[in-house]
Amino acid sequence: MNIGNQITARTVTVTSGDAGRASRKVSVELSGRPDPRWQSCFHFVVQGRDGFYMEGRPFFDQSNVECVVPAGQVDAFRRELPEVLALTNTLARAQANKDADRR
């Protein structure tokens, strides 16, 4: 990831989860392809976030991320996603700058 790029959500698609479970599969098409640093920052931001519930860890596939969200939390997920992505971008950029300063 170029540290000048900001990754945003292009589309968010919600489908039914596993039968018998009150959850939904959420697929987010991102505006860029996140590198491992960005993905780690995303995990870090999500772990410390109240009201942004996911079951398990998200799965990254090129410029898509998929996760499972409790059915009652889908609207909250959609509302919180832009801020989560913005915080992830900021943290990833700060980490990249910190690493560049060490060289």
C-alpha positions as CSV (number, residue, x, y, z in Angstrom):
1,M,0.0,0.0,0.0
2,N,1.3,3.4,-0.9
3,I,1.2,5.4,2.3
4,G,-0.6,8.2,0.4
5,N,-3.6,6.0,-0.6
6,Q,-6.8,6.0,1.4
7,I,-8.8,2.8,1.3
8,T,-12.5,3.2,1.3
9,A,-15.5,1.0,0.9
10,R,-16.9,0.9,-2.6
11,T,-19.8,-1.5,-1.9
12,V,-21.2,-3.5,1.0
13,T,-23.2,-6.6,0.3
14,V,-25.1,-8.5,3.0
15,T,-26.2,-12.1,2.4
16,S,-27.7,-14.8,4.7
17,G,-25.3,-16.6,7.0
18,D,-25.3,-20.2,7.9
19,A,-28.7,-21.9,8.3
20,G,-29.8,-21.9,11.9
21,R,-27.6,-19.0,12.9
22,A,-28.7,-15.4,13.5
23,S,-25.8,-14.0,11.5
24,R,-25.2,-12.4,8.1
25,K,-22.2,-12.7,5.7
26,V,-20.9,-9.2,4.9
27,S,-18.7,-8.6,1.8
28,V,-17.0,-5.2,1.4
29,E,-15.4,-4.2,-1.8
30,L,-12.5,-1.9,-1.0
31,S,-11.1,0.9,-3.2
32,G,-7.6,-0.6,-3.0
33,R,-5.8,-3.8,-2.2
34,P,-4.7,-3.7,1.4
35,D,-1.2,-4.9,2.2
36,P,-0.5,-7.0,5.3
37,R,0.3,-3.9,7.4
38,W,-3.1,-2.4,6.6
39,Q,-4.9,-5.7,7.4
40,S,-3.1,-5.9,10.7
41,C,-4.1,-2.3,11.5
42,F,-7.7,-3.1,10.5
43,H,-7.7,-6.1,13.0
44,F,-6.3,-3.8,15.7
45,V,-8.9,-1.1,15.2
46,V,-11.8,-3.6,15.1
47,Q,-10.6,-5.2,18.3
48,G,-10.7,-2.0,20.2
49,R,-14.0,-0.8,18.8
50,D,-17.3,-1.0,20.8
51,G,-20.4,-1.5,18.7
52,F,-18.5,-3.0,15.7
53,Y,-19.2,-6.7,16.1
54,M,-17.9,-9.4,13.9
55,E,-17.9,-13.2,14.5
56,G,-14.3,-14.4,14.1
57,R,-11.7,-12.7,12.0
58,P,-12.4,-11.1,8.6
59,F,-11.1,-12.7,5.5
60,F,-9.2,-10.6,3.0
61,D,-9.1,-11.5,-0.7
62,Q,-7.3,-8.9,-2.8
63,S,-9.6,-5.9,-2.6
64,N,-12.4,-7.6,-0.8
65,V,-13.0,-8.3,2.9
66,E,-15.6,-10.8,4.1
67,C,-16.8,-11.3,7.6
68,V,-19.8,-12.6,9.6
69,V,-21.9,-10.1,11.6
70,P,-24.7,-10.9,14.0
71,A,-28.0,-10.1,12.2
72,G,-28.9,-7.4,14.7
73,Q,-25.6,-5.6,14.2
74,V,-25.6,-5.2,10.4
75,D,-26.9,-1.6,10.4
76,A,-24.4,-0.6,13.1
77,F,-21.6,-2.3,11.0
78,R,-22.6,-0.2,7.9
79,R,-22.7,3.0,10.0
80,E,-19.4,2.4,11.7
81,L,-17.5,1.1,8.7
82,P,-16.4,4.4,7.2
83,E,-14.9,5.5,10.5
84,V,-13.2,2.1,11.0
85,L,-11.6,2.4,7.6
86,A,-10.5,6.0,8.2
87,L,-8.9,5.0,11.5
88,T,-7.2,2.0,9.8
89,N,-5.8,4.3,7.1
90,T,-4.4,6.7,9.7
91,L,-2.8,3.9,11.8
92,A,-1.3,2.2,8.7
93,R,0.1,5.5,7.5
94,A,1.6,6.2,10.9
95,Q,3.1,2.8,11.1
96,A,4.6,3.1,7.6
97,N,6.1,6.5,8.5
98,K,7.5,5.1,11.7
99,D,9.1,2.2,9.8
100,A,10.5,4.7,7.2
101,D,12.1,6.8,10.0
102,R,14.0,3.7,11.3
103,R,15.8,3.3,8.0
